[in-house]
Amino acid sequence: MKKKQEIISFKADSTLKSALTGIPNRSEFIRDAILSALDNACPLCHGTGILSPSQKEHMTKFLTSHTLEKCQDCQEVIFRCRK
């Protein structure tokens, strides 16, 4: 049985509207972009980029035994346990 789909709409400025013009299946493109963004959201802040005071306190404690370093392979910033 196929899941019932719902329509979700959002406002887009003229720049975004123009960027989406010509994409063959905009709905599929937008769904894929949203799912990708959700899959890559920070598990701590859930993609907001802002920690609550309690989260900040926990992160500060976490960083006493971990460091932020650049990965030599991919050049991204990663957590590393201090040994």
C-alpha positions as CSV (number, residue, x, y, z in Angstrom):
1,M,0.0,0.0,0.0
2,K,1.4,3.4,-1.0
3,K,1.8,6.0,1.7
4,K,-0.5,9.0,1.5
5,Q,1.4,12.1,0.4
6,E,0.8,15.5,1.7
7,I,1.5,18.8,0.0
8,I,3.9,21.2,1.8
9,S,4.4,24.6,0.4
10,F,6.9,27.3,1.2
11,K,7.7,30.8,0.1
12,A,10.7,31.4,-2.2
13,D,12.3,34.7,-3.2
14,S,12.8,35.5,-6.9
15,T,16.4,34.3,-6.8
16,L,15.4,30.8,-5.6
17,K,12.5,30.7,-7.9
18,S,14.8,31.5,-10.9
19,A,17.3,28.9,-9.7
20,L,14.6,26.2,-9.7
21,T,13.3,27.2,-13.2
22,G,14.2,24.5,-15.8
23,I,14.7,21.7,-13.3
24,P,12.7,18.8,-14.8
25,N,11.1,17.5,-11.6
26,R,11.3,20.3,-9.0
27,S,9.3,18.4,-6.4
28,E,11.7,15.5,-6.5
29,F,14.7,17.8,-6.5
30,I,13.4,19.7,-3.4
31,R,12.5,16.5,-1.6
32,D,16.0,15.1,-2.2
33,A,17.6,18.4,-1.1
34,I,15.6,18.5,2.1
35,L,16.3,14.8,2.9
36,S,20.0,15.3,2.3
37,A,20.1,18.4,4.5
38,L,18.3,16.5,7.3
39,D,20.7,13.6,7.0
40,N,23.7,16.0,7.4
41,A,22.3,18.1,10.2
42,C,24.4,18.3,13.4
43,P,23.1,15.8,15.9
44,L,23.7,18.2,18.7
45,C,22.1,21.4,17.5
46,H,19.9,19.8,14.9
47,G,21.2,22.1,12.2
48,T,20.4,25.4,13.9
49,G,24.1,26.2,14.4
50,I,23.3,27.3,18.0
51,L,23.8,25.4,21.2
52,S,21.6,25.9,24.2
53,P,23.4,26.9,27.4
54,S,23.2,23.3,28.7
55,Q,24.5,22.0,25.4
56,K,27.4,24.5,25.5
57,E,28.2,23.3,29.0
58,H,28.3,19.7,27.9
59,M,30.4,20.6,24.9
60,T,32.9,22.4,27.0
61,K,33.3,19.4,29.3
62,F,33.5,17.1,26.2
63,L,36.3,19.3,24.8
64,T,38.4,18.8,28.0
65,S,39.1,15.2,26.7
66,H,38.8,15.8,23.0
67,T,40.3,18.3,20.5
68,L,39.1,19.7,17.2
69,E,41.6,19.0,14.5
70,K,41.7,19.1,10.7
71,C,41.6,15.6,9.1
72,Q,44.7,14.9,7.1
73,D,42.7,12.9,4.5
74,C,39.6,15.1,3.8
75,Q,40.6,18.4,5.4
76,E,37.4,18.6,7.4
77,V,37.4,19.6,11.1
78,I,36.8,16.5,13.3
79,F,36.8,15.6,17.0
80,R,39.7,13.5,18.2
81,C,40.1,11.8,21.6
82,R,43.1,12.9,23.6
83,K,45.1,9.9,24.5
